[in-house]
Amino acid sequence: MGTYNSNMKELIIRFFDGSITSSEKEKLLLWLKEDKENRKTFLEMHHVWVSSGPTGKDFDAKKKLNVFVNRVREYESRKKNKSIKRILYTSLSAAAVIALIFTLTNLLSPKKSFEQINETYTQIVQAQHAKEKIVLPDGTTVWLSKNAILSYPRQFTGRFRQVKMEGKAYFEVTKNKRKPFIVDLGEDKIEVLGTSFNVRNYKTEADNEIVLLTGRVGLHLSGVKKDVLLKPNEKVVYSKTSKSSKIETVDASLFNVWTKDRLVFDNEKLSYVIANLKIWYDVEIECPETLAEKTRVSFTIVDETKEQMLKVLALVAPIKYEVNKDKIYISPN
């Protein structure tokens, strides 16, 4: 016996008007699979929605929704009248029913091209060093930070080039307009055609972070109704707990410095040096603004540890430092 209540009615309405979230789509799909009567109810409501007003250039969402809600109330009050059901089903041919269920199944996947892709990930790489470079079958280059994990197929054979990734990585994606590149972060997904970006996606951290250097990317974030589109020099921070996102303007070139062989500073402001060191060593650094803006330094980093770097910095600049776990405090000497 099917189950139908006000909560499910709200989900169906949001599905029809396009405001439904990914998690709600999953609930609706489970409800449809649960019982044949549920599928009948959905099809009946779909007929009411279609007959409630136009969907083309004359579409008035508010007006149509009001008409739809009123007609649903009327339909629910007369639901026991079998002749009503007979009329509704007569208006839906077998082909139309199949097409509608097919459309629903596709729409219950993430929006746009963020589909659930049945891909076999034959190659799984976990970086053992500070950074490791990998070239994918399509020529895309990926730098993985230590302990980051990348999974990808031996060949990209479908309509999409999809990989899975956990940890921190920098991508330079080979352009292919006919076959978008998808980075699966679990519940969240990134779609690109050809671009470069940095991703931070740790299960142990509350936030995910994506920084775009070149091109354009679309982000499907769990719990966020609209896909997020990033432009170069933009960073999105997505909270996995509150299901909210925030876009900031940044100097994106700083966010891939950790992939380089060395850092060279030639009479640079300490503020600029600190911004690079934060990314290179993945640490937090606090320094008084006046000291950071007025002090200039020159030195090179190749494979020095954090402690070795700080000793060098203290030799070339009038500073002293204190380290507390992964946080560094710099002050005037």
TORKOL-741723 format. One record per residue (C-alpha): residue number from 0; residue in one letter; x, y, z. Coordinates in steps of 0.5 Angstrom, whole numbers, padded with zeros to 4 digits. Layout:
N
+-----+-----+-------+-------+-------+
:   n : res :    c1 :    c2 :    c3 :
+-----+-----+-------+-------+-------+
: NUM :   A :     X :     Y :     Z :
...
+-----+-----+-------+-------+-------+
END
This chain:
333
+-----+-----+-------+-------+-------+
:   n : res :    c1 :    c2 :    c3 :
+-----+-----+-------+-------+-------+
:   0 :   M :  0000 :  0000 :  0000 :
:   1 :   G :  0003 :  0007 : -0002 :
:   2 :   T :  0004 :  0012 :  0003 :
:   3 :   Y :  0002 :  0020 :  0001 :
:   4 :   N :  0003 :  0025 :  0006 :
:   5 :   S :  0004 :  0033 :  0006 :
:   6 :   N :  0011 :  0032 :  0006 :
:   7 :   M :  0011 :  0028 :  0000 :
:   8 :   K :  0007 :  0033 : -0003 :
:   9 :   E :  0011 :  0038 : -0002 :
:  10 :   L :  0017 :  0034 : -0005 :
:  11 :   I :  0013 :  0033 : -0011 :
:  12 :   I :  0011 :  0040 : -0012 :
:  13 :   R :  0019 :  0042 : -0011 :
:  14 :   F :  0021 :  0037 : -0016 :
:  15 :   F :  0016 :  0040 : -0021 :
:  16 :   D :  0018 :  0047 : -0020 :
:  17 :   G :  0025 :  0046 : -0020 :
:  18 :   S :  0027 :  0048 : -0013 :
:  19 :   I :  0028 :  0041 : -0010 :
:  20 :   T :  0035 :  0039 : -0007 :
:  21 :   S :  0039 :  0033 : -0009 :
:  22 :   S :  0037 :  0030 : -0002 :
:  23 :   E :  0030 :  0031 : -0003 :
:  24 :   K :  0031 :  0028 : -0010 :
:  25 :   E :  0033 :  0021 : -0007 :
:  26 :   K :  0027 :  0021 : -0002 :
:  27 :   L :  0023 :  0022 : -0008 :
:  28 :   L :  0026 :  0017 : -0012 :
:  29 :   L :  0026 :  0012 : -0006 :
:  30 :   W :  0018 :  0013 : -0005 :
:  31 :   L :  0017 :  0012 : -0012 :
:  32 :   K :  0020 :  0005 : -0012 :
:  33 :   E :  0017 :  0003 : -0006 :
:  34 :   D :  0010 :  0002 : -0009 :
:  35 :   K :  0006 :  0002 : -0015 :
:  36 :   E :  0001 :  0007 : -0012 :
:  37 :   N :  0006 :  0012 : -0010 :
:  38 :   R :  0008 :  0012 : -0018 :
:  39 :   K :  0000 :  0013 : -0020 :
:  40 :   T :  0000 :  0019 : -0015 :
:  41 :   F :  0006 :  0022 : -0018 :
:  42 :   L :  0003 :  0021 : -0025 :
:  43 :   E : -0004 :  0024 : -0023 :
:  44 :   M :  0000 :  0030 : -0020 :
:  45 :   H :  0004 :  0031 : -0026 :
:  46 :   H : -0002 :  0031 : -0030 :
:  47 :   V : -0005 :  0037 : -0026 :
:  48 :   W :  0001 :  0041 : -0026 :
:  49 :   V :  0002 :  0040 : -0034 :
:  50 :   S : -0006 :  0043 : -0034 :
:  51 :   S : -0005 :  0048 : -0029 :
:  52 :   G : -0002 :  0053 : -0034 :
:  53 :   P :  0004 :  0054 : -0040 :
:  54 :   T :  0011 :  0053 : -0039 :
:  55 :   G :  0014 :  0057 : -0045 :
:  56 :   K :  0015 :  0064 : -0046 :
:  57 :   D :  0008 :  0066 : -0042 :
:  58 :   F :  0010 :  0062 : -0036 :
:  59 :   D :  0008 :  0065 : -0030 :
:  60 :   A :  0011 :  0061 : -0024 :
:  61 :   K :  0007 :  0064 : -0018 :
:  62 :   K :  0001 :  0064 : -0022 :
:  63 :   K :  0002 :  0057 : -0024 :
:  64 :   L :  0004 :  0054 : -0017 :
:  65 :   N : -0003 :  0057 : -0014 :
:  66 :   V : -0007 :  0054 : -0020 :
:  67 :   F : -0003 :  0047 : -0019 :
:  68 :   V : -0004 :  0048 : -0011 :
:  69 :   N : -0012 :  0049 : -0012 :
:  70 :   R : -0013 :  0044 : -0017 :
:  71 :   V : -0009 :  0039 : -0012 :
:  72 :   R : -0013 :  0040 : -0006 :
:  73 :   E : -0019 :  0039 : -0011 :
:  74 :   Y : -0016 :  0033 : -0013 :
:  75 :   E : -0015 :  0030 : -0006 :
:  76 :   S : -0022 :  0031 : -0004 :
:  77 :   R : -0025 :  0027 : -0010 :
:  78 :   K : -0019 :  0022 : -0010 :
:  79 :   K : -0024 :  0017 : -0008 :
:  80 :   N : -0028 :  0018 : -0015 :
:  81 :   K : -0025 :  0013 : -0020 :
:  82 :   S : -0028 :  0016 : -0026 :
:  83 :   I : -0023 :  0022 : -0024 :
:  84 :   K : -0017 :  0017 : -0024 :
:  85 :   R : -0020 :  0014 : -0030 :
:  86 :   I : -0020 :  0021 : -0034 :
:  87 :   L : -0013 :  0022 : -0031 :
:  88 :   Y : -0010 :  0016 : -0034 :
:  89 :   T : -0013 :  0016 : -0040 :
:  90 :   S : -0009 :  0023 : -0042 :
:  91 :   L : -0003 :  0019 : -0040 :
:  92 :   S : -0001 :  0014 : -0046 :
:  93 :   A :  0004 :  0009 : -0044 :
:  94 :   A :  0009 :  0012 : -0048 :
:  95 :   A :  0008 :  0018 : -0044 :
:  96 :   V :  0009 :  0015 : -0037 :
:  97 :   I :  0015 :  0011 : -0039 :
:  98 :   A :  0018 :  0018 : -0042 :
:  99 :   L :  0016 :  0021 : -0035 :
: 100 :   I :  0019 :  0016 : -0031 :
: 101 :   F :  0025 :  0016 : -0035 :
: 102 :   T :  0026 :  0024 : -0034 :
: 103 :   L :  0025 :  0023 : -0027 :
: 104 :   T :  0030 :  0018 : -0026 :
: 105 :   N :  0035 :  0022 : -0030 :
: 106 :   L :  0033 :  0029 : -0026 :
: 107 :   L :  0034 :  0025 : -0019 :
: 108 :   S :  0042 :  0025 : -0021 :
: 109 :   P :  0046 :  0031 : -0020 :
: 110 :   K :  0044 :  0037 : -0024 :
: 111 :   K :  0046 :  0039 : -0031 :
: 112 :   S :  0052 :  0034 : -0033 :
: 113 :   F :  0053 :  0032 : -0026 :
: 114 :   E :  0051 :  0025 : -0027 :
: 115 :   Q :  0052 :  0018 : -0023 :
: 116 :   I :  0057 :  0015 : -0027 :
: 117 :   N :  0058 :  0008 : -0027 :
: 118 :   E :  0066 :  0008 : -0028 :
: 119 :   T :  0071 :  0003 : -0026 :
: 120 :   Y :  0077 :  0006 : -0023 :
: 121 :   T :  0082 :  0001 : -0025 :
: 122 :   Q :  0088 :  0006 : -0023 :
: 123 :   I :  0088 :  0008 : -0015 :
: 124 :   V :  0094 :  0013 : -0013 :
: 125 :   Q :  0096 :  0015 : -0006 :
: 126 :   A :  0102 :  0020 : -0006 :
: 127 :   Q :  0107 :  0018 : -0001 :
: 128 :   H :  0111 :  0024 : -0002 :
: 129 :   A :  0110 :  0032 : -0001 :
: 130 :   K :  0108 :  0032 : -0008 :
: 131 :   E :  0107 :  0027 : -0014 :
: 132 :   K :  0105 :  0029 : -0021 :
: 133 :   I :  0101 :  0024 : -0025 :
: 134 :   V :  0099 :  0025 : -0032 :
: 135 :   L :  0092 :  0022 : -0034 :
: 136 :   P :  0090 :  0018 : -0040 :
: 137 :   D :  0087 :  0024 : -0043 :
: 138 :   G :  0093 :  0028 : -0042 :
: 139 :   T :  0091 :  0032 : -0036 :
: 140 :   T :  0096 :  0033 : -0031 :
: 141 :   V :  0095 :  0032 : -0023 :
: 142 :   W :  0099 :  0034 : -0017 :
: 143 :   L :  0097 :  0030 : -0011 :
: 144 :   S :  0100 :  0033 : -0004 :
: 145 :   K :  0102 :  0028 :  0001 :
: 146 :   N :  0097 :  0022 :  0003 :
: 147 :   A :  0092 :  0025 : -0003 :
: 148 :   I :  0088 :  0019 : -0006 :
: 149 :   L :  0086 :  0020 : -0014 :
: 150 :   S :  0082 :  0014 : -0017 :
: 151 :   Y :  0081 :  0014 : -0025 :
: 152 :   P :  0080 :  0009 : -0030 :
: 153 :   R :  0085 :  0006 : -0035 :
: 154 :   Q :  0081 :  0010 : -0041 :
: 155 :   F :  0076 :  0015 : -0041 :
: 156 :   T :  0071 :  0011 : -0045 :
: 157 :   G :  0064 :  0015 : -0043 :
: 158 :   R :  0061 :  0022 : -0044 :
: 159 :   F :  0065 :  0024 : -0039 :
: 160 :   R :  0072 :  0024 : -0036 :
: 161 :   Q :  0071 :  0023 : -0029 :
: 162 :   V :  0076 :  0022 : -0023 :
: 163 :   K :  0075 :  0021 : -0015 :
: 164 :   M :  0079 :  0025 : -0011 :
: 165 :   E :  0081 :  0026 : -0003 :
: 166 :   G :  0086 :  0030 :  0000 :
: 167 :   K :  0089 :  0036 : -0004 :
: 168 :   A :  0091 :  0037 : -0011 :
: 169 :   Y :  0092 :  0041 : -0017 :
: 170 :   F :  0089 :  0040 : -0024 :
: 171 :   E :  0091 :  0042 : -0031 :
: 172 :   V :  0085 :  0039 : -0035 :
: 173 :   T :  0086 :  0038 : -0042 :
: 174 :   K :  0081 :  0041 : -0046 :
: 175 :   N :  0075 :  0037 : -0049 :
: 176 :   K :  0068 :  0041 : -0050 :
: 177 :   R :  0065 :  0034 : -0052 :
: 178 :   K :  0067 :  0030 : -0046 :
: 179 :   P :  0067 :  0035 : -0039 :
: 180 :   F :  0072 :  0033 : -0034 :
: 181 :   I :  0068 :  0031 : -0027 :
: 182 :   V :  0072 :  0031 : -0020 :
: 183 :   D :  0068 :  0027 : -0015 :
: 184 :   L :  0069 :  0029 : -0008 :
: 185 :   G :  0064 :  0025 : -0005 :
: 186 :   E :  0057 :  0029 : -0005 :
: 187 :   D :  0060 :  0035 : -0008 :
: 188 :   K :  0063 :  0035 : -0016 :
: 189 :   I :  0067 :  0039 : -0020 :
: 190 :   E :  0065 :  0040 : -0028 :
: 191 :   V :  0071 :  0043 : -0032 :
: 192 :   L :  0072 :  0043 : -0040 :
: 193 :   G :  0079 :  0045 : -0040 :
: 194 :   T :  0082 :  0049 : -0034 :
: 195 :   S :  0087 :  0049 : -0028 :
: 196 :   F :  0085 :  0049 : -0021 :
: 197 :   N :  0087 :  0047 : -0014 :
: 198 :   V :  0082 :  0043 : -0009 :
: 199 :   R :  0082 :  0041 : -0002 :
: 200 :   N :  0078 :  0036 :  0000 :
: 201 :   Y :  0079 :  0032 :  0007 :
: 202 :   K :  0074 :  0028 :  0010 :
: 203 :   T :  0077 :  0030 :  0017 :
: 204 :   E :  0076 :  0038 :  0015 :
: 205 :   A :  0069 :  0041 :  0016 :
: 206 :   D :  0070 :  0045 :  0009 :
: 207 :   N :  0072 :  0044 :  0002 :
: 208 :   E :  0076 :  0049 : -0002 :
: 209 :   I :  0076 :  0050 : -0009 :
: 210 :   V :  0081 :  0055 : -0012 :
: 211 :   L :  0080 :  0057 : -0020 :
: 212 :   L :  0087 :  0059 : -0023 :
: 213 :   T :  0084 :  0059 : -0031 :
: 214 :   G :  0078 :  0057 : -0035 :
: 215 :   R :  0071 :  0056 : -0032 :
: 216 :   V :  0069 :  0051 : -0027 :
: 217 :   G :  0062 :  0049 : -0025 :
: 218 :   L :  0061 :  0046 : -0018 :
: 219 :   H :  0055 :  0042 : -0015 :
: 220 :   L :  0055 :  0042 : -0008 :
: 221 :   S :  0051 :  0038 : -0003 :
: 222 :   G :  0045 :  0042 :  0000 :
: 223 :   V :  0046 :  0048 : -0005 :
: 224 :   K :  0040 :  0049 : -0009 :
: 225 :   K :  0044 :  0052 : -0015 :
: 226 :   D :  0050 :  0050 : -0018 :
: 227 :   V :  0056 :  0055 : -0017 :
: 228 :   L :  0060 :  0058 : -0022 :
: 229 :   L :  0067 :  0060 : -0021 :
: 230 :   K :  0071 :  0065 : -0025 :
: 231 :   P :  0079 :  0066 : -0025 :
: 232 :   N :  0082 :  0068 : -0018 :
: 233 :   E :  0076 :  0066 : -0014 :
: 234 :   K :  0076 :  0061 : -0008 :
: 235 :   V :  0070 :  0058 : -0006 :
: 236 :   V :  0069 :  0055 :  0001 :
: 237 :   Y :  0064 :  0050 :  0002 :
: 238 :   S :  0062 :  0048 :  0009 :
: 239 :   K :  0060 :  0041 :  0010 :
: 240 :   T :  0056 :  0042 :  0016 :
: 241 :   S :  0052 :  0048 :  0015 :
: 242 :   K :  0051 :  0046 :  0007 :
: 243 :   S :  0053 :  0053 :  0005 :
: 244 :   S :  0058 :  0056 :  0001 :
: 245 :   K :  0062 :  0063 :  0000 :
: 246 :   I :  0066 :  0066 : -0005 :
: 247 :   E :  0072 :  0070 : -0004 :
: 248 :   T :  0077 :  0074 : -0009 :
: 249 :   V :  0084 :  0071 : -0008 :
: 250 :   D :  0091 :  0071 : -0012 :
: 251 :   A :  0090 :  0064 : -0015 :
: 252 :   S :  0097 :  0064 : -0017 :
: 253 :   L :  0099 :  0063 : -0010 :
: 254 :   F :  0095 :  0057 : -0009 :
: 255 :   N :  0099 :  0052 : -0013 :
: 256 :   V :  0106 :  0054 : -0011 :
: 257 :   W :  0106 :  0048 : -0007 :
: 258 :   T :  0107 :  0044 : -0014 :
: 259 :   K :  0113 :  0048 : -0016 :
: 260 :   D :  0120 :  0045 : -0015 :
: 261 :   R :  0123 :  0051 : -0011 :
: 262 :   L :  0120 :  0058 : -0008 :
: 263 :   V :  0125 :  0064 : -0010 :
: 264 :   F :  0124 :  0071 : -0007 :
: 265 :   D :  0128 :  0077 : -0009 :
: 266 :   N :  0127 :  0083 : -0005 :
: 267 :   E :  0119 :  0081 : -0004 :
: 268 :   K :  0115 :  0084 :  0002 :
: 269 :   L :  0114 :  0079 :  0008 :
: 270 :   S :  0107 :  0079 :  0007 :
: 271 :   Y :  0107 :  0076 :  0000 :
: 272 :   V :  0113 :  0071 :  0003 :
: 273 :   I :  0108 :  0069 :  0008 :
: 274 :   A :  0102 :  0068 :  0003 :
: 275 :   N :  0107 :  0063 : -0001 :
: 276 :   L :  0109 :  0060 :  0006 :
: 277 :   K :  0102 :  0058 :  0008 :
: 278 :   I :  0101 :  0054 :  0002 :
: 279 :   W :  0108 :  0051 :  0001 :
: 280 :   Y :  0108 :  0048 :  0008 :
: 281 :   D :  0100 :  0048 :  0009 :
: 282 :   V :  0101 :  0052 :  0016 :
: 283 :   E :  0097 :  0058 :  0019 :
: 284 :   I :  0102 :  0064 :  0020 :
: 285 :   E :  0100 :  0070 :  0024 :
: 286 :   C :  0105 :  0077 :  0023 :
: 287 :   P :  0103 :  0084 :  0025 :
: 288 :   E :  0101 :  0088 :  0019 :
: 289 :   T :  0106 :  0093 :  0020 :
: 290 :   L :  0112 :  0088 :  0020 :
: 291 :   A :  0109 :  0084 :  0014 :
: 292 :   E :  0108 :  0090 :  0010 :
: 293 :   K :  0115 :  0094 :  0011 :
: 294 :   T :  0120 :  0088 :  0011 :
: 295 :   R :  0123 :  0086 :  0005 :
: 296 :   V :  0127 :  0079 :  0004 :
: 297 :   S :  0131 :  0075 : -0001 :
: 298 :   F :  0132 :  0068 :  0000 :
: 299 :   T :  0130 :  0061 : -0004 :
: 300 :   I :  0127 :  0055 : -0001 :
: 301 :   V :  0128 :  0048 : -0004 :
: 302 :   D :  0127 :  0042 :  0000 :
: 303 :   E :  0128 :  0045 :  0007 :
: 304 :   T :  0123 :  0043 :  0013 :
: 305 :   K :  0119 :  0048 :  0016 :
: 306 :   E :  0124 :  0049 :  0022 :
: 307 :   Q :  0130 :  0050 :  0017 :
: 308 :   M :  0126 :  0055 :  0013 :
: 309 :   L :  0124 :  0059 :  0020 :
: 310 :   K :  0131 :  0059 :  0022 :
: 311 :   V :  0133 :  0062 :  0015 :
: 312 :   L :  0128 :  0067 :  0015 :
: 313 :   A :  0130 :  0070 :  0022 :
: 314 :   L :  0137 :  0071 :  0019 :
: 315 :   V :  0135 :  0075 :  0013 :
: 316 :   A :  0129 :  0079 :  0017 :
: 317 :   P :  0129 :  0082 :  0023 :
: 318 :   I :  0124 :  0077 :  0026 :
: 319 :   K :  0123 :  0072 :  0032 :
: 320 :   Y :  0118 :  0066 :  0031 :
: 321 :   E :  0114 :  0061 :  0036 :
: 322 :   V :  0111 :  0055 :  0033 :
: 323 :   N :  0105 :  0052 :  0036 :
: 324 :   K :  0103 :  0045 :  0033 :
: 325 :   D :  0101 :  0048 :  0026 :
: 326 :   K :  0101 :  0055 :  0027 :
: 327 :   I :  0107 :  0060 :  0027 :
: 328 :   Y :  0107 :  0067 :  0030 :
: 329 :   I :  0112 :  0072 :  0028 :
: 330 :   S :  0114 :  0078 :  0031 :
: 331 :   P :  0119 :  0084 :  0031 :
: 332 :   N :  0126 :  0082 :  0034 :
+-----+-----+-------+-------+-------+
END
